[in-house]
C-alpha cells in the first residue's frame, strides 16, 4: 500500500522569486537550475539526477497537478517524501534482472514551481551552487565533445 505523499517547501540559503526567469541545463548525470545572475556569477541548484520533467503545468493549471492536494504550492522549491513518481520508476525498473528496491533508497523528489513552467527531478543529490560563466561554458564544452564523431 502506497504511503501518502508529503510536500514540504525547501528553505534555500537565499530567497529567490521563483516567478518568471529560470534556465535549465542537463547533462547525463547533472541538472542545473539557474536562478539568478549577479555579475559573472550565476546562482543555481545542482541536482545529481536520474529522471526529469520540465514544462507543464504552469501556475494557471497547477491545481490540476496530482500533488497539489498534498500541499504543492504555486511558486517555490518543494520536496516530496513518499513520492508516487519514485515508486513508479522503481516498479518499472523491476524488469531488470539485477533490480533491487534498495537501489532507490537514496532517491529524492524535488519540484520547482515557476509561473510558466514546473521542473520535477528525481535525484540523489541536491545542492545550491555558485558558478562563474566560464564554469558553465566549460560544462557545455565538455558535453559537446561527447557529440563529436
N, C-alpha and C positions, 0 to 999 in steps of 0.2 A: 504494500500500500504506500503510495507516494505521500511524502510529508508536505504540509502546506508551505508554499514559498514565503520567505520573509524578506522584505525590502528595507534597506537602511541607506540613508544618504551618507556618502563618503565625505569626511572632513579633509579637505586638502590644505596644504601649508599656506596657500594663497587663495583668496576669494576670486573666482572667475565668473563672468556674467552668464556663461552657458546660454547665450541667446542666439546670435547670428553666426559669427565667424568661427570656423574651425577648419582644420585641414588634416587629412589622414594620409599617412604613408605606411604601406605594408610591405614587408619582405616575407620570406617563407617562415621566419621564426619570430619576428618582432612587428608590432604595430605601434606607430607613433601617432598620438592625437595632439596636434599642435594647437595651443590655446591662445597664446599671446606673444607678440614680438616687441622687445624693448631694445632698440638699437641693434647691435649684431647678435643679440641673444634671443633665443626662442624658448618659451616655457612650454613644456609638453608633458604628457603622460606616456610612458613606455609600457606596453603590455607584451610579455613573452606569451604569445598566443597560439591557440590551436584552431579556433573557429571564430569567424567574424561575420556580422551582418551590419550593413550600413545603408541608410536611406529611410524608408518608411518605418514608422509613421512620423508625421510632423506633429506639431503641437495641437493643430486643429482636430486631429483624429486620435490623439494619444489615448483618449479614454477608451478606445477600442483595443488597446494592447492587452493581451491576456494577463499581464502582471499589474495593470493599473488598479484593479480591485484589491491588490495586496499591498498597495502603498507607493507604487511608482509615481513620481511627481512629473511635473511638466518640464522643469529645467533643472539641470544639475547632474552629478555623478552618483550613481546608486550601485550598491552591491546586493546581489540576490543570493540568499542561502536557501538550501533545499530547492535548487534550481531545476525546473522541469526540462530545461534545454540541456543541461548536463546529463540528466537521466536519459533523454532521447539519444544523445550522442553515445553514451555508454551502452545502451541497448543495441544500437545499430552496429557497434563495434564487436558485439558478441559473436558475429560470424567469423571473426579472425581466430585461427586455431590456437594462438597464444594469448588470447584475451584473458584479462583478469580485471574484475571490477575495481580492484585496488589501484589500477593504473590511473584512475580518475579521482583519487582521494585528494590530490592537491589542486584540482581544478577549481577556479573561481569564476563567477559570472558577474560582469560589470555592465551597466547600461549608462551611457552618456546621452542626456536628452537636451536637444537644442530646439530652436524654433522650427527650423526647416527639415531637420533630419534627426534620426536616432542612431547611435552606434551601440551595438551589443558585442561583447567579447567574452569568450571563454578562454581563460589564460591560467598559467601557473604563477606568474609574477606580474605585479603592477607597481610602478614607481614613478614619482614625479622627477623630471629631469630638466636641466637647462642645457641647451645645445647651441653652439655657435653655428652660424650659417655655414661655415666651412665644414663642420661635422655633418650637417645634413647633406651637403653636396657630396661628401665622402661616402656616405651611406648609399646615395643614389648611384654614384660612380661605381662602387663595388658591385652593386646589384646588376647594373648594366653590363658589367664584364661577364657575368654568367650567361648573358644572351648572345655573346659573340660566338660565331661558328667557325 
